[in-house]
């Protein structure tokens, strides 16, 4: 099987998995992977991630032209911005999952890292989570904001919208996304209780040992 066929099938499989786990609903969210030649495969606009068809997935050039498949996600441009800034990234996951979106709707005192390091896996898989200001879905200005954050972050949160998470593989990006959603859920379960997040030393040790 060619790289492209394998990755088309992976997008269908992971789309269904995310939909079945209720991390994606309706036609919200978009996924992409980067091919070795620099083009990306991205989910078509207005498609439900639970019902993707491999042959209809959009193939888009690094400069944003549609090469084949259905019209691409209106947010394909921010996927391209992440790939441009993160040469090691080969997959991007953007969803509107409930707990993460709830975090994106809160007032945050600082925007450098909007979730506390509650667990080691959050630090390992998600890392720091900066908040980007609100843009209308599909607004081209969003790409530039995403580009700025992607330089130093594999994960970021769009205000009143949802997270963008990248990884070296689709598997890695999906695992990181799921970890983020679980941390967001823990954050709300903990509520007003006095939280004991990991300390700076513990975070530094995790980053040293796991290279995150
Ligand atoms: P698309 O259907 O164009 O991918 O948009 C969905 C979405 O998640 C907007 O934020």
Boltz pocket constraint, residues with backbone or C-beta under 6 A from the ligand:
constraints:
  - pocket:
      binder: B
      contacts: [[A, 27], [A, 28], [A, 29], [A, 30], [A, 43], [A, 44], [A, 45], [A, 46], [A, 47], [A, 72], [A, 73], [A, 74], [A, 75], [A, 94], [A, 96], [A, 137], [A, 138]]
      max_distance: 6.0
